[in-house]
C-alpha cells in the first residue's frame, strides 16, 4: 500500500528542514493519492521540476515507492511556473511543493531517468 500523499509531503518537508533547506507547500492536493510535483529553486532565477515517474518505472522490488523524474532542469523560474500552472489545470488534485537550495539538492529518494 502506498503512503498517502499528505503524509509523504509532510515527511518531505521535514527532511528538507533537517537538511537545512526551506520547503513549503505551494498547492495542497488530494490527501490520499494526489500526484506530487517538487520544484527546487536554486535562488539564482532558475529551478528544477520533478514530477511523478511513469508506471513503467516501477518494478517488483519497489512497487509502492514514489518515484520521480526530472521534468525540467535548470530552467528560468517563469518557465517552471508555466509548467506547474499547466499541470494544475490538467490535475487540480496535484500537490506542488517548493524547496530552496542553491546546490539544487532535491532530497527525493528515487529519481529515475
C-alpha angles and dihedrals in degrees: 000000000000120000113255114261094239092054093046091051092049091052091047092052090051092049091052090051092050090050091052098253126124115236134172141172110257096180125016112218136185111324097224110035112358116146113253125222120187122202116197110201111204090198092235099090094276133095144182123226125207124191138176115299117240117263090254089069092068123091139184092267094059107020096150102035119112111244127190138200126205104248096179129015125203094336127156111277091243092059092049091049090052090052092050090049090053091048092052091048088054095042116017089180091067124111123230116201121181125200128183119219126148091208092052095241109169102188091211115146097217126027115169126199 
